[in-house]
């Protein structure tokens, strides 16, 4: 009996310490971030163009960059992968691991791809299953899913009290609409033999038949920053509507400007002097019709990696400058919504299917590479036997006063601009290629104009897909918007 008070006295400070560790005074938000390497083995196919070729060199490692937020009631995870795209089945497998091992619901996990054209495929083989929402995962796809889950777990391990800020900066210098109206009589034939289209993707830079771009650009870089209460940066998540930059070495694997930007931000924010390090990430905004080519004033040839470093460094400088002006908050209530929409696959009429079969039987070949019509002949036939329904994932993430909407497609800039305008949140932006990959998603207006992004086999979804996606995103955004009362 005499020992009991003594033991109690010993326990009191221990209990006090554990309570303080679990609930730091004044901290209502926690954040943690980590990056997992997802670099593939050499020999895997690089899929940025029509004819994949084996990777021969790793110029820079690919990563799944992971950020986890916890408001005390809800956790969300945001992941940005250095990949052309991820199949829905990869996202589901990673979310299964995360929900089972960490208790974060799959609906509260966003997994996106940057769309670097110098990564190997995480989409699966080119066969009829390409146009299916569910596939059996390859070894590399399983590896990516596991590494995503590991990265999120490490971010959870690093959760600590945090302050949050939202900012934007406009950087119009690097984004150009790549769809152009041309002078009458100068439109080249598409792969299907038609010259009736009104818009050309990537016309000749500096060509004398250019009239005007067919759509707007979105110059805004949106970012969310997290820091410890003493000011050490934890993570910075940003989004910019630039497709990719390109200009890599022959058969090189690279994260493109997305990777250079992340490294640049981390260096500027002193990551090399702190532990845990800063984890920066650049997601792709809505850039399905945007690239880095100024068609009015074409630039000369650049050395490999020169242009992407130029773009990344300029963005990093401007985002760092904008970060110095933000207002920080300790509070950021979290919420999320996730839906899988009934959007139809693109239908292929019998005349077009007949063209595809005849082209495949008769088209010439150049070595082991197919000409463009032959490539589309294969795509059309695969799309014609696609699974009868899609499971198109869309998601809303609420982070305090910020709303992020996602699509699993290469989405046009005007869709991102519309979401920002129509969203019930004053601070809103979009991330594309999230939770799956379904090809290009033009707005209905662009189907009338034609061009590469609207061709069946490039666009795999019905013409009303962007309308259905926008309606769902705005409905979900309204659901998570706090009442004015």
N, C-alpha and C positions, 0 to 999 in steps of 0.2 A: 504493500500500500504506500510506503514511503517513497518508493521509486517512481510511482506514477506521475506526481507533479514534476519531477525532474525530467522525465521523458516528454511530458507535455510541453515544457519550456523549450526542449530541443526541437520539437516538431513545429512550434509556432513560426519561427523564422523560415523554415523550409516551406511550409504552406504559404506563407506570405510571398516568398520568392516565386513559387509556381503560379500563384494567382497573378502576380505582376507580369510574368512572362506571357501568360495566356491572354491577358487583357491590359495592354499598356495604357496608362492614363491618357485620356484625350485622343486616343487613336481609334477612329471608326472605319478606316480603310486600310487594307494591307495589299501589298503587291509583291510578286516575285517573278523573275524572268530567267530563262536559260536557253541555250542554243544546242541542238543536236546535229551532228554531222550526218548527212544523208547522201554523201557522194557514192555513186555507183561504181562497180568494177569496170575497168577498161574492157572494151569490146562490146559493151552494151550499146544499142542504137541511139544516136542523137536524132531527134525528131523535129527539128525546127523547120525543115523544108518538106518537099513532096517525096523525096527519096532518102530515107534514113541511111545513115552510114555509121560504122562503129567508132566509138570514142577511142582515141589513141593517146590522149594526154589530159591530165587534170591540171588546169591552170590555176584554179582556186576552188576550194572545197564548197560543196553545196550544204546548206543548213535548213533545218526546221527551227525557226526562231519562235519561242513560246513565251507568252505573257499570261499570268494568272492574277485575277483580282478577286478580293474577298471583302464584302462590306459587313461581315459578321453574321449575315443571314444567307447570303447567296454568293456562290462562286461562279465566275465565268473564265473561260480560257480562249485566248486568241493565238492562232498559229499561222505563220507565213512560211511557205516552203519554196525553196529555189528550184522550181520545176515548171515545165511548160503548162502542166495541168495535172490534176489528180482525179482519178475515177471516183465516183460516189462510193464504191465498195471499199476503197482505201479509207475514206473518211469514216465510214461506218465501223470499220475494223478498229481504227484508232480510237474512236469514241467509245467502242465497247470496252477496250482496255481501260480507258480513262474513267468511265463510269464504274466499272467493276473494282478497280484498284484505288480510286480516289474519291468516288462518290459524287463527281461532277456530272450532272445529266448531259447526255449527248446534245440536247437542245441548247445547252449553254456553252457549247464548244464550237468555235468557228475555225475551220482549217482551209486556208486558201493557198493558191499557187501564184507565183509572180509572173509567169509566162516567159521566163528566159528561154531563148531559142537555142541555147547551147547546153541543155541538160538532156539526159537520156529519158526514155519514156516511162511514165508511171500510169499510163492510160491503158495498157494491155495491148495484145497483138491486134493487127489489122485483119479482123475476120468479122463475121456477122455479129459477134457479141459486142463489137465496138459500139453499136447502137442499142445497147441494153443497159438498163439502170443497175443491173446486178451481174457481176462476173466473178469467176474464180480467180483469186489473186495469184500473181506470179511471185517468185521468190523475192524479187526486188520490191514489189508492191508490199509484201508482208514486212520486209525490212523497214520500209518507209513508215508504215503504220506503227510498228513497234518503236521506232526512234521518235516519232511524234509523241507517243504516249510517255516514253521515257523523259522527253524534254519537258512535258507538262508536269510530270512527277517531280522532276528536279526544281521546276519553278515553284511548285507547292512547298517543297522543302525549304525554299528561300523566302517564303512569305514573311513580310515584315511591315511595320507601320509605314504608311505612305501618305503623301499629298499628291494631288492630281491637278493637271492643267490642260486646257485645250487651246490650240492655236492654229492659225492659218497664215500662209504667205502665198502670194501670186508669183508664179514663175512661167510666163508665157513663152519665153525664148526657146524652149526645147520641144514644144508640142505643136504639131501641124496636122490638120485634117488631110488624110491621104486619099479621100474620094473626091474626084474632080469632074465637073462638067467640062466637056471638050467642045471645040468648034464643030459646027455641022459638017458631016461627011468625014470626020477624022476618027470615029470610034472603031477600034479594032474588033475583030470577031472574038466572041467568048469561046470556051472549049466546045460548046454545043453547036457552033457554026453561025450564031446569030450576031448581027451588028446593030440590033435595035435598042441596045441598052443606052441609058442616058448618062451613066457615070462610069468612070474608069478608076480602079484602085491603082495607086502608085504609077501615075503617068510619068513620062520621061521628065526628069528634073530639068527645068529651064526650057522646056518645049514651047514652041510658039503657038500651039493649039490649045493652051490652057485658058479656061474662062474664069471659073471660080470654084472654091471648095463647096461640096454638097452638104456640109454640116459644120457645127461649131467646134471649138476646142473647150476644154475645161482646164484653165491654168492654175487652179488652186491646189496647193499642197496642204492637206489637213493632217494634224498630228495630235496625239494624246501623249503627254509626258507624265511619268511617275518619279517621285523623288522621296528619299527618306526625310524625316522632319528636320534633320541637320543640313539638308541641302544636297546630299549625294544622289545623283541620278540613278534610278533603278532601270528604267526602260523608256524608250520612245518608239511609239508605233505611228507610222505615217502612211499616207496613201497619195498617189499622184497618177494622173491619167495619161501615162506614156507607155505604149505597148511594150517596147524594149528598145535597146539601142543597137546591139550587135557589133560586128567588127572584131571577131575573135580569131585566134590562130586556127590553122587547119586541123579539124577533128578535135578541137579543144573542148573540154567541159568547163563552163564558167557560169557564175551567178549573174553575170551582166551588171548593169548599173545598179541594180537593187543591192547586190552584195557590196559593191564599192561604196555606195551611199551609207550602208549600215556600218561598215568599217570606219568611214569618214566621220560619222556622227559619234561613234564610240571614242575615236581618238580625240575629237574636239571637246568631248565632255569628260575627258580624263579617265577613261576606262582602264588604262594601263597602270594607274596608280591606286586603284581601289579593288577590294575583294568583298563581296562578289562583283564581277565586272558589269559595266553597263551592257545591256542587250538592246540594240537598235534594230528596227525592221522597217522595210519599205514594201507595202502591199500595192498591188495594181488597182488603180481606181476604176474608171470606166473608159477604156482605151481601144475598143474594138475597131474604131475608124481613125485612130490617131497614131502617128509615128514621129520619128525624130528627123524627118527629111523636109527641109524648106524647099518646096518645089519651085518657088519663085527665084530663089537665089541658091542654086546648088553649090555645095561645098566640094572642095577637092578631096582627093584620096587621103585617108588617115592611116597611120600605123595601127596594127592590132591593139585594141584596148584603149587607144588614145581618146576617141570620142566618148566612150562610156565613162571614162575617168573624168573627162571635162564636165559632162552632164552631172555626174554624181557629186563632184566637188562643189559645183555651183549650187546645187540643191542643198547640200550639207551646210554650206556657208549661210544660205538664206534661212534655212530652218533653224540653225543655231542662233542667228540674229533675232528671229521671231520668238524663240524660246526665252530670250532675255526680257521680253516684254509681257509675258503671260501672267495671269493671276492664279495663285495656287489655292486649293481647297482641301480640307481634311475629309470632306464628305462626298460620296458618290454612290448613291443607291443603285444597285445593279438589278437588271432583269433581262429576259431574253424570250423570244418566240421563234419557233421553227415550224415550217410547213413543207410538205411535199405536194406540189401542184399537179393537177391533171392537165398537162400540156401535151398535145399530140406531136408525134414525130412528123417530120415533113413527108408529105405524100408524093409519090413518084408516078406520074401518069404513064399509060402504056406506051405512048409514042416515044417518050424520053427513055423508057426502059428498053424499048426496041433499039434506039440509037446506042445505048450503052452496050448491049449485047453485040451489035454489029461492029462497034468500034473496038471492043475487046478482041473480036475475032480477026479484024483486018488492020488495026493500027500498026504503023511501023514502030520499031524499037531501036534505040540507040545504045548499043552495048547492053548492059543489064538495067538501064534506066528507061522508064516509060515516058513518052511525050505527054503533055498535059491532058489532052482528051482521053488517053488511055487511063491516066490516074483517076479521072472523074468517072469513067465508065465503071471502074471497080467500086468506087464510092457509092454510086447510084444503085448498083445491084445489091450492095450490102444494106443500104438504107431501105431499099424496097422490102427486105425481109426482116426489118427491125422488129423487136418485141412490140406487141400491140399497144402498150401503154408506157408512159414515162413516169418517173418519180422525181420530179424536178425540185430540188431543195432550195428554199429561200429562207432567210433568217434576219431577225432584227436583234441587235444588242443595244441595250440602254446602259450607258455608263454615266451616271449623274445626269447632267444636262445635255449629254451628247448621245446621238442616235446613229448607229451604223447599220446600213442595209446591205444585203449581199445578193449576188446572183451567181449561178454556176456557169456562166457563159462569158464569151468575149462580147462585152456590152458597149453600146455606142455612148459617146460622150453626152449626147443630149439626154439620155436616160438618167445619167448621174446628175446633170443639171436640173432635170425635172424633179428628181427625188429631193434634192436640196431645197428646191422652191416649195414643193408641196408638203414636205414633212412637217408634222406638228411641233417638232423640235427646231429651235433656232440654230442649233449646232448639229449639222447632219452631213454625212458623206457616205459614199458607197465603196465597197470592195468587191471586185469581180472574181470569177474563177474560184468560188468558195464552195466547199462541201461536194464538189463534183465538177465534171466537165462535159458540156453539151454543144460545143461549137459556138459559132457567132449568133448574136441575137440582135438583128437590125430592128428598128421600129417599123411599123406598117408603111410609113411614107417611103422608106428606102427600098422596100420590095418593088415599088413602082419604078424606081430609078435603076434597079439592077446593079451589076457590079459583083466583084469577087465575093464579098461578104454575104451576098444574097443567093449565091449559086447553091443548088441542092448538092449536098456532100461537103460544103463549107458551112452552110446553114443547115442544121438538122432538125429544126423545130418549126412548128406552124407559124404563119405570119403574125398571129395575134399573141405570140409568147410574151413579148415585152409589155404588152398591155396587161396581161394576166399577172405577170410578175410585179409590175408597179402597183396594181390594185391590192395585191396581197401584202406587199411591203407597207403601204400606207395604212392598211387595216391593222396590221400588227403593231406599227408604230403608235397608232392611236390607243391600242390596248395597253401599252406600257407607259403612256404619257400620264404623269400625275394629274389628278383633278385640280382645277383652279381653286376649288374650295379647300 
